[in-house]
Amino acid sequence: MEGKHISCNFDSLFYETLGDDFMQENSIVLVEVIGDKFENFVNIEDEAEANRLFDTFIFKIIGKYVGYDDLDSFAQVVGSEIDEEETKALRRIYFDCDDFKDVTAAVLLYYDRTFVTIVTA
């Protein structure tokens, strides 16, 4: 993704938690991951260690937008919680493209106001 983005070796560990605990039909939910070992987790190469660190994280909703197809309201939520440039990048990459035309729900994960990953349904 353009702009600020954290790339994790084991970002797939987030998918079940985000999907099961935060995904809601016709909604876009912004979630923050909190943990003093997150920066260690980002570059870890050992899966067992990644799992151990992952288990220490806390997840909390930082914004919720209901109405997946009304991206103007979504832009207001993301713009107020993250920043305006982030909103433009997200719309262009994830929401204003054919790859996401059948998506009806999304959870966007952030760490310290920086994008980590997205889970969609």
C-alpha positions in Angstrom: 0.0 0.0 0.0 1.2 3.5 -0.6 2.0 5.7 2.3 2.3 4.4 5.9 1.9 0.7 6.2 3.3 -1.9 8.5 4.1 -5.2 6.9 4.2 -8.3 9.2 5.6 -11.7 8.4 2.7 -13.4 10.2 -0.2 -11.0 9.5 -2.3 -14.0 8.8 -2.5 -14.5 12.6 -4.8 -11.5 12.7 -7.4 -12.8 10.2 -9.4 -15.1 12.6 -9.4 -12.6 15.5 -10.5 -9.7 13.2 -13.1 -11.8 11.3 -14.6 -13.5 14.3 -14.5 -10.7 16.9 -15.0 -7.5 14.8 -16.5 -8.3 11.4 -20.1 -7.0 11.0 -22.2 -7.3 7.8 -22.5 -4.0 5.9 -19.9 -2.3 8.1 -16.3 -1.1 8.0 -14.7 -1.4 11.4 -11.3 0.2 12.4 -9.4 -1.8 15.0 -6.2 -0.9 16.8 -3.8 -3.6 18.0 -2.1 -2.7 21.3 1.0 -4.4 22.7 4.4 -3.4 23.8 5.9 -6.3 21.8 4.2 -5.5 18.5 7.3 -4.0 17.0 9.1 -7.2 17.8 6.3 -9.2 16.2 6.5 -7.3 12.9 9.9 -8.7 12.0 9.8 -12.0 13.8 10.6 -15.1 11.6 9.8 -17.9 14.0 6.1 -18.9 13.9 6.1 -20.2 17.5 7.5 -16.9 18.8 5.0 -14.9 16.6 2.2 -16.9 18.2 3.5 -16.3 21.7 3.7 -12.5 21.0 0.3 -12.4 19.3 -1.3 -13.9 22.4 -0.2 -10.8 24.4 -2.0 -8.3 22.1 -5.2 -6.4 22.9 -7.6 -5.3 20.2 -10.0 -2.4 20.4 -12.4 -0.7 18.1 -11.3 2.9 17.3 -14.0 3.6 14.7 -17.0 2.0 13.1 -18.8 2.9 10.0 -22.1 1.2 9.2 -23.2 1.3 5.5 -20.4 -0.3 3.5 -21.5 1.4 0.3 -21.5 5.0 1.6 -17.8 5.8 1.2 -18.3 9.5 2.0 -19.3 8.7 5.5 -16.5 6.2 5.7 -14.1 8.9 4.7 -15.3 11.1 7.6 -14.7 8.2 10.1 -11.2 7.4 8.8 -10.3 11.0 8.4 -11.1 11.8 12.0 -9.5 8.7 13.5 -6.4 8.4 11.2 -5.9 11.1 8.6 -7.2 12.4 5.3 -4.4 11.0 3.1 -5.1 7.5 4.6 -8.7 7.9 3.5 -7.8 8.6 -0.1 -5.3 5.7 -0.3 -7.8 3.2 1.2 -10.6 4.3 -1.1 -8.3 4.0 -4.2 -6.7 0.7 -3.3 -9.4 -1.2 -1.5 -12.8 0.2 -2.1 -12.9 1.9 -5.5 -11.7 -1.1 -7.5 -13.2 -4.2 -9.1 -11.4 -6.6 -6.7 -13.7 -5.4 -3.8 -17.0 -4.9 -5.7 -18.5 -8.0 -4.0 -17.2 -7.1 -0.5 -19.9 -6.2 2.1 -17.8 -5.9 5.2 -14.3 -5.0 6.2 -12.1 -4.7 9.3 -9.0 -2.5 9.0 -6.2 -3.1 11.6 -4.0 -0.3 12.8 -1.0 0.0 15.1 -0.2 3.5 16.4 -2.4 5.0 13.6 -0.5 3.1 10.9 -2.3 0.6 8.6 -1.4 -3.1 9.2 -3.9 -5.2 7.3 -7.5 -5.6 6.1 -9.9 -8.5 6.4 -13.0 -8.6 4.2 -16.1 -10.6 3.7 
